Amino acid sequence: MRAILTYHSIDDSGSPISVAPEQFRAHVRWLQSGVIRVVPLAELL
């Protein structure tokens, strides 16, 4: 399975399509942990 992770907005606005900066940092740390393989978009195409 392949998935593309996107973020519409990274800010503290509280918008339903935004992610708070600290939550985004936590997501990046998790991605860096190696739990899943992350590849550049060019590799998927």
N, CA, C and O atoms as a MOPAC input file, in Angstrom:
PM7 MOZYME 1SCF
protein

 N      0.83400 1    -1.17900 1     0.00000 1
 C      0.00000 1     0.00000 1     0.00000 1
 C      0.88100 1     1.24700 1     0.00000 1
 O      1.92300 1     1.28600 1     0.65400 1
 N      0.45500 1     2.24300 1    -0.72900 1
 C      1.15500 1     3.52300 1    -0.75600 1
 C      0.19700 1     4.62100 1    -0.32700 1
 O     -1.00200 1     4.56300 1    -0.60200 1
 N      0.73500 1     5.60400 1     0.34000 1
 C     -0.07800 1     6.74100 1     0.77700 1
 C      0.74300 1     8.01000 1     0.61500 1
 O      1.97000 1     7.99400 1     0.71800 1
 N      0.05600 1     9.08900 1     0.36500 1
 C      0.70400 1    10.39700 1     0.27500 1
 C      0.17200 1    11.24600 1     1.41900 1
 O     -1.03200 1    11.47700 1     1.53700 1
 N      1.07800 1    11.69700 1     2.24400 1
 C      0.71700 1    12.49900 1     3.41000 1
 C      0.79300 1    13.97700 1     3.04000 1
 O      1.81400 1    14.44900 1     2.54100 1
 N     -0.28300 1    14.69500 1     3.28600 1
 C     -0.30500 1    16.13100 1     2.99500 1
 C     -0.85300 1    16.89700 1     4.19200 1
 O     -1.61000 1    16.36100 1     5.00100 1
 N     -0.46200 1    18.13400 1     4.28400 1
 C     -0.97800 1    19.03900 1     5.31100 1
 C     -1.49900 1    20.28400 1     4.60400 1
 O     -0.79900 1    20.86400 1     3.77400 1
 N     -2.70700 1    20.69400 1     4.92000 1
 C     -3.27500 1    21.90100 1     4.31900 1
 C     -2.73400 1    23.15700 1     4.99400 1
 O     -2.47100 1    24.16100 1     4.33300 1
 N     -2.57100 1    23.09200 1     6.31600 1
 C     -2.11500 1    24.26600 1     7.05000 1
 C     -1.47300 1    23.81900 1     8.35900 1
 O     -1.96900 1    22.91300 1     9.02900 1
 N     -0.37200 1    24.46100 1     8.71200 1
 C      0.30300 1    24.18700 1     9.97800 1
 C      0.29900 1    25.49000 1    10.75600 1
 O      1.11200 1    26.38100 1    10.50800 1
 N     -0.63000 1    25.59100 1    11.70500 1
 C     -0.75200 1    26.81100 1    12.50400 1
 C     -1.64800 1    26.54600 1    13.70900 1
 O     -2.21800 1    25.46400 1    13.84900 1
 N     -1.76200 1    27.52700 1    14.55800 1
 C     -2.57400 1    27.40600 1    15.77400 1
 C     -3.97300 1    27.99700 1    15.61300 1
 O     -4.58900 1    28.40100 1    16.59900 1
 N     -4.47300 1    28.05000 1    14.39600 1
 C     -5.76600 1    28.69800 1    14.15100 1
 C     -6.95900 1    27.91000 1    14.68800 1
 O     -8.02100 1    28.48500 1    14.92500 1
 N     -6.79600 1    26.61000 1    14.88000 1
 C     -7.91800 1    25.78500 1    15.31500 1
 C     -8.81800 1    25.35100 1    14.17200 1
 O     -9.84400 1    24.70700 1    14.39400 1
 N     -8.44400 1    25.69700 1    12.96300 1
 C     -9.21700 1    25.30700 1    11.78500 1
 C     -9.24900 1    23.78400 1    11.67000 1
 O     -8.27200 1    23.11800 1    12.01200 1
 N    -10.36600 1    23.22600 1    11.19300 1
 C    -10.43400 1    21.76500 1    11.04200 1
 C     -9.44000 1    21.21500 1    10.01800 1
 O     -9.17200 1    20.01300 1    10.00900 1
 N     -8.89100 1    22.07000 1     9.16000 1
 C     -7.90900 1    21.57300 1     8.18600 1
 C     -6.48100 1    21.98300 1     8.54700 1
 O     -5.57700 1    21.88200 1     7.71700 1
 N     -6.28000 1    22.43800 1     9.76800 1
 C     -4.92600 1    22.81200 1    10.18600 1
 C     -4.43100 1    21.87900 1    11.28300 1
 O     -5.21200 1    21.23600 1    11.98500 1
 N     -3.11700 1    21.82700 1    11.40500 1
 C     -2.44400 1    21.05200 1    12.44500 1
 C     -1.57300 1    22.03000 1    13.21800 1
 O     -0.86700 1    22.84500 1    12.62400 1
 N     -1.62200 1    21.94900 1    14.52400 1
 C     -0.79200 1    22.82400 1    15.35000 1
 C      0.68800 1    22.50500 1    15.11400 1
 O      1.03600 1    21.35000 1    14.86800 1
 N      1.55700 1    23.51000 1    15.18700 1
 C      2.98300 1    23.28100 1    14.94600 1
 C      3.58000 1    22.16400 1    15.80600 1
 O      4.36800 1    21.36400 1    15.30100 1
 N      3.22700 1    22.09200 1    17.08000 1
 C      3.78500 1    21.03600 1    17.93600 1
 C      3.30900 1    19.66000 1    17.48800 1
 O      4.07700 1    18.69900 1    17.53700 1
 N      2.07700 1    19.55100 1    17.06100 1
 C      1.56600 1    18.26900 1    16.56400 1
 C      2.28500 1    17.88600 1    15.26700 1
 O      2.61400 1    16.71800 1    15.05900 1
 N      2.52500 1    18.86100 1    14.40800 1
 C      3.26800 1    18.59500 1    13.17800 1
 C      4.67900 1    18.10200 1    13.50300 1
 O      5.16000 1    17.14600 1    12.89300 1
 N      5.34500 1    18.75400 1    14.46800 1
 C      6.68900 1    18.30600 1    14.86800 1
 C      6.64800 1    16.86800 1    15.37100 1
 O      7.55000 1    16.08400 1    15.07700 1
 N      5.61200 1    16.51700 1    16.12500 1
 C      5.46600 1    15.13700 1    16.60600 1
 C      5.29300 1    14.17600 1    15.43100 1
 O      5.85400 1    13.08100 1    15.44100 1
 N      4.53000 1    14.57300 1    14.43300 1
 C      4.34800 1    13.73200 1    13.24300 1
 C      5.68700 1    13.51100 1    12.54000 1
 O      6.00400 1    12.38900 1    12.14300 1
 N      6.47000 1    14.57600 1    12.38700 1
 C      7.76600 1    14.46400 1    11.72000 1
 C      8.69900 1    13.55300 1    12.51700 1
 O      9.40000 1    12.72600 1    11.93400 1
 N      8.71400 1    13.69500 1    13.83300 1
 C      9.55500 1    12.81700 1    14.66600 1
 C      9.14900 1    11.36200 1    14.47100 1
 O     10.01100 1    10.49000 1    14.36500 1
 N      7.84700 1    11.09100 1    14.42200 1
 C      7.36900 1     9.71800 1    14.22500 1
 C      7.81300 1     9.19800 1    12.86000 1
 O      8.27000 1     8.06100 1    12.74400 1
 N      7.67700 1    10.03200 1    11.82600 1
 C      8.11200 1     9.61600 1    10.49100 1
 C      9.61400 1     9.33700 1    10.46600 1
 O     10.06300 1     8.41700 1     9.78200 1
 N     10.39100 1    10.12500 1    11.20500 1
 C     11.84200 1     9.92800 1    11.26000 1
 C     12.23300 1     8.68900 1    12.05800 1
 O     13.35700 1     8.20500 1    11.92700 1
 N     11.33600 1     8.17600 1    12.87000 1
 C     11.65800 1     7.03400 1    13.73300 1
 C     11.88000 1     5.74600 1    12.95300 1
 O     12.44200 1     4.79100 1    13.49000 1
 N     11.45300 1     5.70500 1    11.70400 1
 C     11.67500 1     4.51700 1    10.89200 1
 C     10.57600 1     3.47600 1    10.99500 1
 O     10.72700 1     2.37700 1    10.46200 1
 N      9.48300 1     3.78900 1    11.65900 1
 C      8.36700 1     2.84600 1    11.78700 1
 C      7.82900 1     2.47700 1    10.40600 1
 O      7.45200 1     1.33200 1    10.15900 1
 N      7.80200 1     3.45700 1     9.51600 1
 C      7.38700 1     3.21600 1     8.13900 1
 C      8.45200 1     3.76100 1     7.20800 1
 O      9.26300 1     4.60200 1     7.59400 1
 N      8.44200 1     3.27800 1     5.99200 1
 C      9.40300 1     3.76100 1     4.99600 1
 C      8.83100 1     5.00500 1     4.33200 1
 O      7.72100 1     4.98300 1     3.80200 1
 N      9.58800 1     6.07500 1     4.36300 1
 C      9.18700 1     7.33100 1     3.73600 1
 C     10.03900 1     7.51200 1     2.48500 1
 O     11.26300 1     7.39300 1     2.52900 1
 N      9.37400 1     7.80100 1     1.37200 1
 C     10.09900 1     7.99300 1     0.11500 1
 C      9.68300 1     9.31400 1    -0.52000 1
 O      8.58200 1     9.80300 1    -0.26600 1
 N     10.53800 1     9.88800 1    -1.32900 1
 C     10.17700 1    11.12000 1    -2.03000 1
 C      9.08200 1    10.84900 1    -3.06300 1
 O      8.95600 1     9.73800 1    -3.57700 1
 N      8.30300 1    11.87100 1    -3.35300 1
 C      7.22900 1    11.73700 1    -4.33100 1
 C      7.76100 1    11.24500 1    -5.67400 1
 O      7.11400 1    10.42900 1    -6.33200 1
 N      8.91500 1    11.72500 1    -6.08300 1
 C      9.49400 1    11.32100 1    -7.36900 1
 C      9.70300 1     9.81100 1    -7.45000 1
 O      9.60600 1     9.23500 1    -8.53400 1
 N      9.98500 1     9.16900 1    -6.33400 1
 C     10.18000 1     7.71800 1    -6.32700 1
 C      8.86000 1     6.97500 1    -6.53200 1
 O      8.84900 1     5.86100 1    -7.05700 1
 N      7.77000 1     7.57600 1    -6.12800 1
 C      6.46500 1     6.93800 1    -6.30900 1
 C      5.97200 1     7.03400 1    -7.74700 1
 O      5.21400 1     6.18000 1    -8.20700 1
 N      6.40000 1     8.06400 1    -8.44700 1
 C      5.88000 1     8.31000 1    -9.80000 1
 C      6.58000 1     7.52600 1   -10.85200 1
 O      6.24400 1     7.63700 1   -12.03100 1

